[in-house]
Amino acid sequence: MQSLWMLFASFMFAVMGVCVKLASAEFSTSELVMYRGVVGVITLGALVTLRGETFRTSMPGAHVWRGLIGVTSLWLWYYSIGQLPLATAMTLNYMSPIWIAVWLFAMGWWHAKGDIKWPLMVAVGLSFVGVTLLLRPAFNANQLTPALIALGSSVITATAYMQVRKMGLAGEPENRVVFYFTVMNLAAGIVGVFLTGGSDGPVWHPISSVRSGLLLLAIGVCATSAQIAMTRAYRLGNTLVVANLQYTGIVFSSVWGVFIFGDVFDWHSWAGIGIILASGMAATFYNTRSTPRGKAIADTDPIASEV
């Protein structure tokens, strides 16, 4: 089930990426972050209230840290989507599972004395090969800075995902985790609009059409639902398996490109899709077979051993 949650999250993130690319022509990065936060706060606030849950948490420091790194990563990603070709921005941001794999490689060796799940590591690496074949990213010399920003976003994203994993294993419900993250989105977006304003003050771009309003609403709804699903997947699933399934978002993005932008796939693209899907299924199959029923999660996941 955790694999299905991550597949759903990847699909919704792909839809969000398309909407961000379309909306970035009308709104600044700060405004997109802010509107995402507005929709998330309203939706999750209502959900937590209706379900009789509480906003009180025993992990305020963890929420603040998760919010800071998450918002920073999101800001950099939205900026790179607006500045780079969508394929390039998506590829560079989707390097986050590689950084997770590197971290788990070190943690697995440290905690388990060399007990490293090499098949899962190989699956993550092959998935990125598939991503490269599918998107074949390229950028002009004057786009080096945005490309480095997108790469930095992937590193920070990996840190955010591992923090989500730790909070979930410590018992923090995903609705509360995502709610406080969206609160940080809203606050950071408002602050960003004021900080990036010129001498005449902050610049607010009006929602001039129904299309613009629907794009902003779609960004918020897709991002919020994807965050909840992703948080649940990382809380319940094996870290590397869930991270590897994140690559399916590239497949979903490519399909949207065919229907919305008229993109055409060649053999590189089909080969990339095949590798991504095959590696995701192989990682899930390996993890299912290699983990005995009822085995303690702390023995099978280095991150869990820290909690």
C-alpha positions in Angstrom: 0.0 0.0 0.0 2.9 2.4 0.7 4.0 1.9 -2.9 0.6 3.0 -4.1 0.7 6.1 -1.9 4.0 7.1 -3.4 2.7 6.5 -7.0 -0.2 8.7 -6.2 2.1 11.4 -4.8 4.3 11.3 -7.9 1.3 11.7 -10.1 0.0 14.7 -8.2 3.5 16.3 -8.1 3.7 15.9 -11.9 0.4 17.7 -12.3 1.6 20.4 -9.9 4.8 20.8 -12.0 2.9 21.4 -15.2 0.7 24.0 -13.4 3.7 25.7 -11.9 5.3 26.0 -15.3 2.1 27.5 -16.8 1.5 29.8 -13.8 5.1 31.1 -13.6 4.5 33.3 -16.6 2.0 35.3 -14.5 3.2 35.0 -10.9 6.5 35.3 -9.1 8.0 32.3 -7.3 7.1 33.8 -3.9 3.5 34.2 -4.9 3.3 30.6 -6.1 4.7 29.4 -2.8 2.2 31.6 -0.9 -0.8 30.5 -2.8 0.2 26.8 -2.4 0.3 27.6 1.4 -3.1 29.3 1.4 -4.8 26.2 -0.2 -3.0 23.8 2.1 -3.7 25.6 5.3 -7.4 25.9 4.6 -7.7 22.3 3.4 -5.7 20.7 6.1 -7.0 23.0 8.9 -10.5 21.9 8.0 -9.5 18.3 7.7 -7.8 18.2 11.1 -10.7 20.0 12.8 -13.4 17.8 11.2 -11.6 14.6 12.2 -11.3 15.7 15.8 -7.5 15.7 15.7 -5.3 18.2 17.5 -2.8 20.8 16.3 -0.8 20.3 19.4 2.5 18.6 18.8 5.3 17.3 21.0 7.8 17.9 18.2 7.8 21.7 17.5 11.5 21.8 16.8 11.2 19.0 14.2 8.4 20.8 12.5 10.3 24.0 12.3 13.3 22.3 10.8 11.2 20.3 8.4 9.4 23.5 7.4 12.6 25.5 6.8 14.3 22.9 4.7 11.1 22.1 2.9 10.3 25.6 2.0 13.8 26.3 0.9 13.8 23.3 -1.4 10.4 24.2 -2.8 11.4 27.8 -3.5 14.5 26.7 -5.3 12.5 24.1 -7.3 9.8 26.5 -8.4 12.4 29.1 -9.4 14.3 26.5 -11.5 11.1 25.4 -13.2 10.4 29.0 -14.3 14.0 29.5 -15.5 14.9 26.1 -17.1 13.3 23.8 -19.6 10.8 21.7 -17.7 12.7 18.5 -18.5 15.9 19.8 -17.2 14.4 21.2 -14.0 12.5 17.9 -13.3 15.6 15.8 -13.9 17.9 17.8 -11.6 15.3 17.9 -8.8 14.6 14.2 -9.1 18.2 13.5 -8.1 17.0 13.5 -4.5 16.7 9.7 -4.3 20.4 9.5 -5.3 21.3 11.6 -2.3 19.0 9.5 -0.1 20.8 6.4 -1.3 24.2 7.9 -0.6 23.1 8.8 2.9 21.6 5.4 3.6 24.8 3.8 2.2 26.7 5.6 4.9 24.1 5.0 7.6 23.8 1.4 6.7 27.5 0.8 7.0 27.6 2.7 10.3 24.7 1.1 12.0 24.7 -2.4 10.5 28.5 -2.9 10.0 28.4 -3.2 6.2 24.8 -4.5 5.9 23.9 -2.5 2.8 21.0 -3.3 0.5 23.0 -3.2 -2.8 20.0 -4.3 -5.0 18.0 -1.3 -3.8 21.0 1.0 -4.4 21.4 -0.3 -7.9 17.7 0.1 -8.6 17.9 3.8 -7.6 20.9 4.4 -9.8 19.2 2.6 -12.8 16.1 4.8 -12.3 18.2 7.9 -12.7 19.7 6.4 -15.9 16.1 6.0 -17.1 15.3 9.6 -16.2 18.3 10.8 -18.2 17.3 8.7 -21.2 13.7 10.0 -21.0 14.4 13.7 -20.6 18.0 14.1 -22.0 18.4 17.4 -20.1 20.2 20.3 -21.6 20.7 23.9 -20.8 22.4 26.9 -22.3 25.6 28.4 -20.8 23.7 31.3 -19.4 21.4 28.9 -17.5 24.2 27.3 -15.4 23.1 29.2 -12.3 19.5 28.0 -12.4 20.7 24.5 -13.1 23.0 24.6 -10.0 20.0 25.9 -8.0 17.9 23.0 -9.2 20.6 20.6 -8.2 20.9 22.2 -4.8 17.1 21.8 -4.4 17.5 18.1 -4.9 20.0 17.9 -2.1 17.8 19.8 0.3 14.7 17.8 -0.8 16.5 14.6 0.2 17.1 16.0 3.6 13.4 17.0 3.9 12.2 13.5 2.9 14.4 11.9 5.5 13.1 14.3 8.2 9.6 13.3 7.2 10.5 9.7 7.6 11.9 10.3 11.1 8.8 12.3 12.2 6.5 9.6 10.9 8.3 6.8 12.7 8.2 8.9 15.9 4.4 8.9 15.7 3.6 12.3 14.2 0.5 12.0 12.0 0.9 13.0 8.4 -1.9 15.5 8.4 -0.2 17.5 11.2 3.2 17.2 9.5 1.9 18.6 6.2 -0.3 21.3 7.9 2.7 22.9 9.6 4.7 22.6 6.4 1.9 24.5 4.5 1.9 27.1 7.3 5.6 27.7 6.6 4.8 27.9 2.9 2.2 30.6 3.5 4.5 32.6 5.8 7.6 32.2 3.6 5.6 33.2 0.5 4.4 36.4 2.1 7.8 37.3 3.4 9.3 36.6 0.0 6.9 38.9 -1.8 8.0 41.8 0.5 11.7 41.0 0.3 11.8 40.7 -3.5 9.8 43.9 -4.0 11.4 47.0 -5.5 11.7 50.5 -4.1 7.9 50.9 -4.7 7.1 48.1 -2.3 5.9 44.5 -2.8 4.5 43.5 -6.2 1.3 41.5 -6.2 0.2 40.2 -9.5 -3.7 40.1 -9.7 -5.6 36.9 -10.5 -6.8 38.3 -13.8 -8.7 35.3 -15.2 -10.5 32.1 -14.3 -7.6 30.2 -15.9 -5.1 31.9 -13.5 -7.3 31.1 -10.5 -7.7 27.5 -11.5 -4.0 27.1 -12.0 -3.2 28.4 -8.5 -6.0 26.3 -7.0 -4.6 23.2 -8.8 -1.1 23.9 -7.5 -2.4 24.0 -3.9 -4.7 21.0 -4.1 -2.1 18.8 -6.0 0.7 19.8 -3.7 -1.3 19.2 -0.5 -2.6 15.8 -1.5 0.8 14.8 -2.8 2.5 15.9 0.4 0.0 13.8 2.5 0.5 10.8 0.3 4.3 11.1 0.3 4.4 11.6 4.0 2.4 8.4 4.6 4.5 6.5 2.1 7.8 7.5 3.9 6.2 6.7 7.3 5.1 3.2 6.3 7.5 2.1 3.6 11.1 1.2 3.1 13.0 4.4 2.5 14.9 3.4 -0.7 11.8 1.7 -2.2 9.7 4.7 -1.7 12.5 7.1 -2.9 12.9 4.9 -6.1 9.2 5.0 -6.9 9.4 8.8 -6.8 11.0 8.5 -10.3 7.6 7.6 -11.7 6.8 11.3 -11.5 9.0 11.8 -14.6 6.9 9.2 -16.5 3.7 11.0 -15.4 5.2 14.4 -16.4 6.1 13.0 -19.8 2.6 11.7 -20.4 1.2 15.1 -19.5 3.6 16.7 -21.9 2.2 14.5 -24.7 -1.4 15.5 -24.1 -0.8 19.2 -23.2 2.3 20.3 -25.1 2.2 17.8 -27.9 5.6 16.2 -27.0 6.6 13.2 -29.1 8.5 10.2 -27.7 11.4 8.6 -29.5 13.2 5.4 -28.6 15.2 7.1 -25.9 12.0 8.1 -24.1 10.4 4.7 -24.3 13.7 3.0 -23.1 13.8 5.5 -20.1 10.2 4.8 -19.2 10.9 1.0 -19.3 13.9 1.3 -17.1 12.1 3.5 -14.5 9.2 1.2 -14.3 11.3 -2.0 -14.2 13.6 -0.7 -11.5 10.7 0.5 -9.3 9.0 -2.9 -9.6 12.3 -4.7 -8.9 13.0 -2.7 -5.8 9.5 -3.3 -4.4 9.8 -7.1 -5.2 13.2 -7.4 -3.6 12.1 -5.6 -0.5 9.1 -7.8 -0.1 11.0 -11.0 -0.5 14.0 -10.0 1.6 12.1 -8.7 4.7 10.8 -11.5 6.9 7.2 -11.0 8.1 7.1 -9.3 11.4 10.8 -8.2 11.3 11.5 -5.1 13.4 11.6 -2.0 11.2 14.7 -0.7 13.0 16.6 -3.8 11.6 15.6 -3.1 8.0 15.9 0.7 7.7 18.9 2.7 8.9 16.8 5.8 9.4 14.4 3.9 11.7 17.4 2.9 13.9 17.9 6.6 14.7 14.4 7.2 16.0 
